[in-house]
Amino acid sequence: MKPWIAGAVAAMALGASAPAFAHSECTDTITRLYVDNSGYIWVSLAGGGAAEITNTNPNKVTYYSALLSAKMSGKAVTFRYTKDTSTCTAVNSDLMALWVE
């Protein structure tokens, strides 16, 4: 078998066994940022949606830091949710990542 054919076959086999990475993304600006004494974070967004970060989320401090920076600078934030059916105008509590635009 020619080397390039073997490589193509191996690449197809790896691609077929890889899990699907479905997610939803929403980009918006923060209008309000709520944090309570238990560590719960609520983010109200200009487009009408909201992001909810529970106090059990291991990344809540990192998320809060980025969200506060975005709020103070007026920058948009892209929220990545684990569900591929998340709606940007709803309350989403399945945050898996975010970045400041």
Secondary structure, DSSP 8 states (H G I E B T S, - for coil): --HHHHHHHHHHHHHHHS-----EEEEE-EEEEEE-TTS-EEEEETTS-EEEE-TT-TTHHHHHHHHHHHHHHT--EEEEESSTT--TTSEE--EEEEEE-
